[in-house]
Amino acid sequence: MNLDWRISMAMSYLAAFEKAVDSGSFTKAAKAMGKTQPSISRNIRALEDLLDVQLFERLHHRVELTEAGSEFYDAVKLGLGHIRQAAKRITAQQTPNTLSIGCTYGFAHLWLMPRFSALQKLFPEFELRMVTSDTNTIFDLEEIDFALRFGKGEWSDGESEKLFGEELFPVCSPEFANEHFGGVRRVSASALSSAPLIHERREKYSWLSWSQWLARHGVSHVTEKGTYFYDSYALTLQAAIDGQGIALAWQHLAEPPLKREQLVEIEDLRIRTEYGYHLACRYGHPMAEKITDWFKSMARLQETDSHRQQ
């Protein structure tokens, strides 16, 4: 088989190969690229078939580069790096300055959108782009300027600043609270476990599930088979507003419907964890300090307003 033909065919699989090595697993690579793990495996297998060489040793629960794979990775990393840099240079000559901000749809809808016009006024020389997703919530800092990430801040691909911590509490519509509990006071966590609970699909190492939240209150709870999970936090809160049950709320994201009294908090049941929302960007980003300062100032302002209302 002609070598040039094999190389041209292999080009479509190189990004998957690079990401698999950088992330340390096919599963993580799939998550970062918005693909499935089997599709990444097929890409790598096709690349090995085209090159007629084994790139990875498939071990139990992990993969390791072969000697040939390590040599090929160095070349791929260098080549794709040159391509990316060239693309950035020629794109910068053709398009206006842009700043992209990645976040979940729920974060965009409930927190960033009400403040987005203020951010635009602060950076009139840039075209701001909001990139939302609820299937890939980490975002690749090589493809996006800034990302709102949820976790402990332990990411190795860039720098991050914590904006606010995780503080979870149950919310529901006023009508639901009155009908099921006679109000929002003196309601136990065990009483909540037997009421309709609204669940959101979660990622590994992300926000607390209902079972985990109840466990912190000493209540054992197993989610029933067939339970529906919402893919967006905005939809989760909307279901609570519509009276479908009780949702877990984050103070910073649930503030709009709480202020409008569409939702009420079941009192004295708050849980704080070591997790939180962070603003991440790649190392050395020229706008890192200014953008980060703005996000932190907005978070502090919201925190101050929240304490005044309590």
Buried (B, 14 or more C-beta within 10 A) or exposed (E): EEEEEBEEBBEEBBBBBBBBBBBEBBBBBBBBBEBEBEBBBBBBBBBBEBBEEBBBEEEEEEBEBBEBBEEBBEEBBEEBEEEEEEEEEEEEEEEEEEBBBBBBBBBBBBBBEEBBEEBEEEBEEBEBEBBBBBEBBBBBBBBBBBBBBBBBBEBEBBBBBBBBBBBBBBBBBBEBBEEBBEEBEEBEBEEBBEBBBBBBBEBEEBBBBBBBBBBBBEBEBEEEEEEEEBEBBBBBBBBBBEBBBBBBBBBBBBBBBBEEEBBBBBEEBEBEBEBBBBBBBBEEBEBBEEBBEBBBEBBEEBBEEBEEEE
